[in-house]
Amino acid sequence: MKKDEVIELLKEQIKELRDDNNRLLDQIDDLIKEVSSLKEALLQKGESLGKQQRLTKGIAKLVSNTSEQQQPPQPALPEEERQKREAEKADKRKARKNNGAKRDMHYEMEQEEHDVYPDDPDFDINKARLVTTAPRICVRYECVPMRFIKHVYKIHTYAQDGRLFEGKTPVSAFLNSSYDGSFIAGLMELRYIQSLPVERIINYFESHGFTLKKPTAHKLMEKASSLFENLYKCIRQTALGDPYKAADETYYKILVPEKNSKGKGVRKGYLWVVVGINTRMIYLLYDDGSRSEKVILNELGGCKGIIQSDGYSPYRKLESDAYPHITRIPCLQHIKRKFIDCGEDEPDAKRIVELQYMF
């Protein structure tokens, strides 16, 4: 073969190889897209499965809840039988392992993705060949501790056409205060949600780089409490003014100076809840932990419209002629329990229970 023919032959071979290479690259891109699609589908399936598991767990708790059911008193077990049962429980706790446990993927969290490449000095990405199309996934959870930032605003003033123009700083939480809303919110959360004393809050702030004086902390909480009181009154007015409300009560452990028979300074107290169905406002009522009927009747007695509740006696009194502007309807969850109690032998009752999955 002549030189020109050899060159042409090599050019054709190079062209064919390039075409094959491009075709393989297109296939790789298609496979990567398919793997990404499958990965996304698996993540969505995991989210759906987690949601269904939480729903099932909630239903199981609801079915097994016996707080409002009267149970016959159980006879005391003999000492030998009681010790035997405690030993069995201890053995079960000791034998419990983490085998087969699935990690919680925390889909509810803020997520950041990072591409990690080899950092070896001998590695050259232009020469290297990708071994796997899908990267290996590794997860790390990071905790960002509380941090304080000092913002210094330099306000510039200009004169134009006989007028003064001055820059405006963000609105502060209180007049002539150097603390913004996030600072007040963090302070109130630690005090009233986490139940930390002021001294411990000050120490906590100081350990994260901010020195707060105790009188300043008290003054900030006092001013914030006044604002929250007005907000609480507004929520109460809005929730009670809703023509369709739901009401219930639940118990909490309340800290008290006196110790009970178990040596703990706690007692059982109740918190009332009124929800405006249309306004979606939640009004919480606490009166020294009392579950007395006068607490809720004083709140709901002057209302109008529909009130949905369980069969607790104070709610049933709202059906009487003493409250002509109120229509009480029963709680659907409590009605559903009656059908659940019918068991699997009643297909009609079972179908009614299954309605919750349809609507």
N, C-alpha and C positions, 0 to 999 in steps of 0.2 A: 504493500500500500504506500501511496505517496504521502508526503508530509501533510499536505492540505487535507487529504482524506482522513488521516489519523486525527487531525485537529477537529474536523467536523464531527467525527465519530465521538470523540471525547466530549465535545460540546453537547451533543445529543444525550450522552449518558449523564452528564452533569445536570442537564435540564430535567431528565427523567427522575434523577435522584432528588432534585429540589422539589419536583412535583410530589414525589412520594413523601418527602419530609413535610411539606405543607399539608398534605392530606393527613398524615399522622398527627401533626400539631392540631388540625381541626378536630380530629377524633379525641385528642386529649382534652381540648377545650369543651367539647360536648360531654365527655365523661366527668370533667370537673363540675360543669353545670348540673349534671344529673346527680352527682354526689352531694352538691350543695343543696339541691332540691330535696333529696332524701334526708339530709341532715335537718333541714328546716321542718320537714314533715315529722321527723322523730321528736324534735323539740316541741312542736305543737301538740303531738300526741302525749308527750310527757306532761305538758301543762294541762291538757284536757284530763289526763289520768289523775293528776294531782288534785284538780278541781273536783272530780268525781269522788275521789277518796275522801276529801274533806267533807263533801256533801253527805256521803255515806256515814262518815264518822259522826257528823252532826245529827243525822237522823237516828243513828244508834243511841246517841246520848239522850235524844228526846224520848225515844221509846223506853229506854231504861231508867228515865228520871222518875224517881219515886218520892220526890220532895213534897208533892201535894197529895199523895195517896196514903191512906190510913193503913198501917201495917200492924198485924197482931203482935203483941209482945212476945219476944223469943225467950224460951226458958234458958236459964244459966247452964252452961256446960260444966260437967265435972272437971276437976282440976287436971286429971290425967288426960282427958280428951282435949282440953284446951292446950296443954303443953305439946301434945302430939301434933295438933294442927299448926301451932306456931313453928314447931321443928320442920314440918313439911314445907311451910312457906319459906323458911330460912334456906332449906335445901334448894328450892326452886330459884330463889334469888341468887344463890351462890353458883348454880349451874348455868345461869343466863349468860350467854356470850354474845359477841357482836357478829358472829358468822351469819352470812346471808343478809345483813342489814344493808339497805340502799342509802346512798348519800343523798342528802337534801340538796337539790340544785339551786335553790333560792332564786326562782324566776322573778320574784317581786323586787329584786334589788336593782340598783343602778349598775350597769355593766360597761366595762371598757375592754376592748380587744387590742392585743398587742401581737405583732408579727415578730417572732424571735428567729434570728438567723445565726449560723455558726460564727463564732468569733475567733476561731483558731487562726494564727498568723499564716499558716500554710494553705488556708482555704481561699479559693478564687471562684466566685459565683459565676464568672464567665466561662470557666472551664468545667465546673462541676455539673453533674447530671442529677436531676431531681429524682429521688428514689420512690417517693410516694406522692400521689396527686393530692391527697387530703392530709393536712398537717396533724400531728399528734396534739391532742388537747390536754392542757394542764390548767387547773384552776387554783387561784390563791385569793383568799379573802383578806381585805385590808381594813383596818380600823383607823379612822382619822380622828384623833383626840380633839377636844375642845381647844380652840385657839382664838386669841383676841387680836384685833387689828385696829390700830389707831389711824383714823382718816383725818388728815389735815387739809382743810379747804382754804385756798387762797382766793379770796373774793375780790374781783377786779371791778372798779367803778369807772364809768365813762360819762362824759358830757357831750350831748348832741342836740343841736337845735334848741338850746335852752332847757333841756331835760337831762336828768341824771339816770343812767342805766347801770344797774348793779346786778351781779350774778346772784343766784339763789341756791342755797344749800338744801339738801334733802330735809324733809320735815322730821323733827325730833319727836320722841315719844311724849315728852312733857315740855312745857315752856321753859326756856333758859336751861335746858338739860343737855348734857353732853352724851347721853346714853340713847342709842337708837332702839327700835322695837325689838330687834333680835336679841339684844342684851337683856332687855326686860323680860322677854319670853323665856330665855334660858334661866334667868333667876327665878321666875315664877314656877317653871317646870320642876326645878330641883326642890323648891320649897313645898309645893302643894301636890305634885304628882309623885315625886320620889320621896317626899316626906323627910327631907333633910333639914336639920336645924340650921339656923343662920350661921352659927359658928362654923359648922362643917362646910357650908357653902363657901364661906370666905376662905377657908383653908383650901378647898378644892380649886377655887379661882386662882389663889396664890400659887398653887402647885403647877398651874398651867400658864403662869407668867403675868397675872394681873392682880394687883393689890387693891382690894375693895374694903373700905372702912365700914364698920358695923352700922353706925348711924345712917350712912348713905344707903346701905342695903335695906334697912328698915323703912327709910323714907320712900325709896323706889317702890317697894312692895305695897306700902300704904297707898300711894297714888294709883298704882296699877289695880289694887283691890277696889278702889272707888269706881274706876272705869268698868271693871268686871261686874260690879254690882248693878250699874246702869244697864249693861248688856244682859245680865241675868233677868232683870225686870222686863226688858224688851222681849226676850225669848219667852218668858212666862205669858206675857200678854198675847203674843203671836200664837203660841201653842194652844192656849185655852180658848182663843177666839176662833180656832179652826172648827168648821162645822162637822168634821169627821176626825175623831180622836181615838187613840188606843191608850189604855192604861194598864199598868202592872206594878208589882213591887218585888223586890229581891233583897236578900239579907247579906250583910257584910260583917266582918269582925271589926269591932270598934275598940280602940285603945282606951282604957280607963285606969284610974289610980288604984282601985281595989282589985285584988287578985281573986280569981275564982277558985273552985275546989281543986283544979289541976295546977294551981300555982301560977297561972298566967293572968296578966293584966289586960284581959280582953273580955268582951261580951258580944252577944249577938244583937245586931241592930238592923233596921230596915231602911231602904231607900226606895222612894216612889218615883215612877217614871210615867210621864204623859207625853205622847208623841202626836204631833199634828200631821195627819196623813197627807193632806194637801200641801201644807207649808213645809213639810219635812223638818220641822223644828222639834228638838228633844228637850223637854223641860224636866229637870231633876228636882225632887222635893225631899228634903231631909228635915225632920223635926225630932232631934235628940234620939234618933233610931226607933221612934215609935211606929208601931203598926196599927195603932188605934184607928177606928173608922172615922173619927172626927177629923183626923188629919186630911184624908183624901176627900171627905164629904165637904169640908170647908172650901177646898180648892175647886171641886167639880160641881158643887151644888148650884152655883150661879151660871153655869155654862148652858149653851144651847146646842142642839144637833145630836149627832150619833156618837156614842161612846162604846168602844169595843173592849171587852175585858173577859177574864175568866169568871168562875162562879164564886169568888170570894164574897162573903156576905155584905161588906160595904158597897160593892159594885151592884149587887142585886137590889139594894135599897134605892138605887137610882131609877129602878123601874116603877117605883110607887108613885101615887098621886102627888106626893110632896115635891116631886120634880117633874112638872108637866112639860117642860121644854126639852127634856132629855129622852132620847130613845137608846136603850142599851141593847147591844147585840152580843152574842157569845163569841168566844175566841175559836177560830177555826182549828187551831192546833189541838185544843182540848177536845173538840168534837172528833177530830181524826183519831185520837187515842182510843175512843170507844170502838171505832171500827177495827183498829189494830188489835184490840183485846179480843175481838171475835175470832181471831186466828185464821189459819189457812183453810179451814173447813167451810168457810163462808165466802164463796166466790164473789158475791155482790159487794160485801164489805171490802174485800181485797181490791176490787176494781175502783172503789171510791178512794182508797188510799193511794192507788197508782195515779190518780188525777193530778197529784202534785208534780209529777214528772212531765205532764202534758201542757201545763199552763204556768 
